[in-house]
Amino acid sequence: MKNAIPEPTIPSYLPNRYLCQKTTDKLILDGRLDKPFWEKAPWSENFVDIEGDAKPIPSKQTRVKMLWDDEYFYFCAELLEDEIWATLTERDSVIFQDNDFEIFIDPDGDTHNYYEFEINALNTVWDLLLVKPYRDGGPSINGWDINGLKTAVYIDGKLNDPSTKKDNRKWSVEVAMPWNILKECAKEQRAPKPGEFWRVNFSRVQWQVEDKEDMYVKKINPATNKPFPEDNWVWSPMGIINMHYPELWGYVFFTDNSAKELPDIPEDESRKWQLRKVYYWQRRYFSEHGSFTTDVGEELGRELPEGFKIETTSRTFLASLQSSEGNRRIYIREDGKVWEES
């Protein structure tokens, strides 16, 4: 724990929300999205740059849909594209070295023990479990697999053929993840119930490519002799070029179809965000002084509601706030984990 945590530049805490409806239909995966199964699911907002309003709107549209039933969490994504290419064919390759689509899921919202999934246009996947975000020293468990995972990709055009660029339209993805695997890191180790939410985000990695000898290759920056940096386009903007800030992901609310309108983000979630700012502050202080402190500074202190408490040792801290209802406390510690009294 030597370095300060880079803080996201977001003006206020307003992650995107999605109302995920329950389905009784059965999905036959082929990657195509023009089927009755997806008709009632709303499209998400179009993806934006990972840094949000600080960067231009992406040049190519991306959007997603979600549904659920008693067995699976379903996702589909539509990625408009005239340069459809992929190279990696081995499962658990570093898929973002190709253009890809990615899903991130934190079932209980504590920012620890969350899932990452990546897929390219060849339907090659990389699924892994993160014990903690990398910033907190967490390893990734590449050997973890979503057993029972179902995926499909549809190419509206031609793959890996620059001569067809003018006729290429998009590639699309369907994914079914079984609850019996996802529940591993969920509240009470179960699938969600109607009215509950999970924290979710999506990313599209997009490289600059060119046609060389009838193949797509990454464009090289002559100044560095390396490929130009990839673009990162996301559903819920992060305010920082790093997907591993689960506290910034969107809210997916599950409904049995009795709810027709998106719920508001619960008040306690904003209190968790206030504690998260204490975490950023403490990590910065530690990087400068080699220890934590009970003094969180005048400016930050004014933002914290009455009842804020903090305990420290030289190498740990535990900060807490009362819940909005006042009947329990919400905690955060030095490695960023957030939880509520049971």
N, C-alpha and C positions, 0 to 999 in steps of 0.2 A: 504494500500500500504506500507507494512512493509518490505517485503522480496525482495532480489535481484531476478532477473529472471535467472534461469539456462540457460546458453548459449549452443546452439547445437554445437557439434564438427564436423563441415563439412568443408573440405578444400576450397571449392568454391561453389558459388551459381549456381548449375546445377540440378534443379529438373527434373524428368522424364517428357516426353511429349507423347501425344497420339493424333492421328488424328481420330476423331470420325465421321464416315461416316453416311450419311442419308439413311434411308431405306424406301422402299415402301411396303415391305412385312408385313404381320401380324404375330405376335408372339403368338403361342399357348403354354403357359407355362406348362412344365412338369418336368423341371429340367435337362432334357437331352440336351446336347450341340451338338450332332451329327445330326443336322438338317440344311436344306438349309438356314434358317434365319441367322445363324451365320457364314456361309461359307466365306463371303467376308470381315468380320471384322478381323483385325489382332490381334494376341495375344499380350498382353503386355510383357514386360520383366518379367522374373521369379522374385518372391518376394525375398527380402533380409532381413537380420536382421534389426530391427528398428534403430540400431546404425550405420548401414552401414558397411564399411570395417573394423571397429573396432572389429567385431564379425564374427564367421564362417558363411559360406553359410548355409541356413536352410537345414535340413535333409530331408524335404518333399517338393515337388514342389507345388507352387501355382501360378496361372496366371489368367488374366481377359481379357474380351473383352467388348467393348462398341459400341452402335449404338444409333441413335435418329430418331424421326420423328416429326410430328407436334403435337402429343399428349403426347409422352412418352420419357423419358431418359431410355435406356435399358442397363442392366449390366448382365454379366454372369461370373461365377468363377468356376475354376476347382481346387479342393484340393485333391492331392494324399494322401491317408491315409489307413493304415491297421488297425487302432484302431478307428473305427467309433462309436462315442457315443454322447449322449446328454440326458439331464435330465429335462430341463426347458420347461414348456408347456404353461405358462401364458404370454400373451402379455405384453410388457414393463417390464418383469423381467430383472435383470442384466445379460444379455445373455453372457457376457464374463466370467462368472463363469463356463460356458461350453466352449469347443472348439467352435470357431465361425468364421464368416466372417463379415467384417465391411466395410462400405462405409462412407466417409466423403466428404461433398460438401460445398464449399464457393462460391456462385454464383458470387459475385462482387469483391472478392479478397481483401476485406477490413479487414479481420480477425475477424470480428464481424458478428453476425447473420448468423450462419452456421448450417448445418444439420449433424446428426450422425445416422447411421442405422446399426443394428446388427442382425444377423440371425444364428441359430444353425441348426444342422442336423435334427431336428424335425420340421423345418420350423416355429419356434417360432421367432417373431421379437421384436425388441426394436427400436423405432424411437423417436428422440428427437431433439429439437431446442436449440442451445446454443446462448444466447444473446451476451456473450463475452467468451473468453477462461477462464478457471478456474483461471489461473495465474493473470488475471485482475479483478477478483472478480465477474465473470459472472456466473449467475445461469443457470442450465439446466431446460428446460421446458418439463417435462416428459408427460404432458397432450397433447402436440402437436402431431398430427398424420398425416401421409401422406395419406389423404383420397383418395381412388381409387388405392392405392398400390396393385400391383400384385406380388406374389412370388411363387416359386416352388423349391423343393429340390429333387434330384435324388440320391439314394444310390446304388453305384456299389459294392455290398457286402451285409452285414447284419448289422443292427443297434443294438448296445448294446448287442453283443454276442461275447465274447472273443474267443469262440471255433472256430469262422470263420476267425480269424485274418489272417491266411495264404492265404485266398481266397479274402479278401477285397482289393479293388483297390483305390476307391476314393469316395468322395461325391461332387456333383456339384449343383450350385445355379443359378436360373434365377430371375431377378428383373426388374419390370417395374414401374418407378416413373412418375406420371403425371406432366406435366409442370404447370398445373393450381394450383398446390400446391407449387412446387419448385420455381416458379417465385416470391413468396412472399418476398424473400430476394434478388432478382436479380436486376440488373441494369434496371431502369425504370419499374420494376415489370413486366417483360416479359420473355419469353423463349429466348434462345440465337439465334443470327443470324449467318449465315455462315461467317466464318472468325473470329468470336469472340471465347474467351476461358473462361472456368470456372476452378477454382482450385479444385482439387479432389485428394483424396488418398484412399488407401485400406489397411486394416490390417487383418491378421489372428492371432488369439490368440490360442496358442497351449500349453496344460497342459501335464505334465508327468503323465501317468496312469499305473495301473497294474491290473491284474486279481485277484479278491478276491471274492470267492464264486460265480463264474460265472458271475461277474459283473465288469465293469470298475470302478475303484476308483482312485482318485488322489494319487500319491505317496507322502508319508509323509517324510519330512526331519527330521531325528532323532535329529538333533541339535536344531531344533526350535519347533518340534512337530506340524508343520504346513505344508501344501502342498509346494512342491518346487515352486519357482516363475515360472510363465508362460513365454513362449517365445512369442515375438511379431515380426511377419514377415510382411513386408510392400512392396508396389509397389515402392514408391519413398522414399528413406531412410531419416530419420529425424536427425540423429546425436545425439539423446537424447531419453530416454525412456519415451516418452510423445507424443501422437498423437495430442494433442491440441496446436499445433504450426502451424496454417493454412498457415503461410508464407512459410512453407517448403513443402507443398503439390505439387503434380504434376500439369501440365498444360494439360487440355483436350481442343483441338481445334476442333470446329465444322465445318464441311464442307458439302456442298450440292453435293459433289463428283466431283466438278470441280478442287479442290486442290488434288494433288496426293502425294505431299511431305510434311513432317512435317514443319510447319513454325518455324522460330527461335523465341526464347523468346524475346519479345519487350524490347528495351533498357530501357524504363521507369521502367520495373520490376526490373532491377538491381539497379536503383536509389531508388526504394522502399526498396530494401534490404540494401542499405547504410543507409537509414533512420532507418531501423529496428535495425541496429547495434548501432545507437545513442540511440534508445529506451532501448536496453539491458544495455548500458553504464549508462544511466540516472537512470534506476531502481536500478542498483548496487550502484550508488552514493547516491541515496535517502536512501537506506538501511543502509548506513554508516553515513550519515550526517543529515538525516531527512528533506532534502530539495533538490530541483533541482538546476542546475547551467547552466550558459551560456557557461562555459568552458568545452568542451568535450574531453579535453586531447590532448596532442601533437601528439601521434601516430594515434589516430582516426581522428583527425583534418586533418592530411596530406592526408588521404584517400578520404576526401569529396571534391567534385568539387567546383569550384568557384561559388558563389551565394548562398551558404548554409546560412540559417538564423535560429536563435533560440530565442524564448522568454520564460521567466519563471516567475512564482510566486513561493512562498514557496512550493506549493502543486500541481502545474501544469507545463507542458511545451508544447510548440508548435514548432516543427522543420519543416523546409521545404527546398526543392531543386527545381530548375527549371527543367521542363521536358526536354527531350532530344531535342525537337524541339524548346524549349525556349519560347513557347507561353502560358504557364500556369505553376502553381506551384503544387508540390506534398507535402502533409502534413502528419505528424504523431504526435500524442499527447500521454499523459502519460499513457493512458489505452491501447495503442497499435493500435488504429484505424488509418487506412491509407485511404486517399482520395485525389482526384485531383480537382482542380478548374474546375467548369463547364463552 
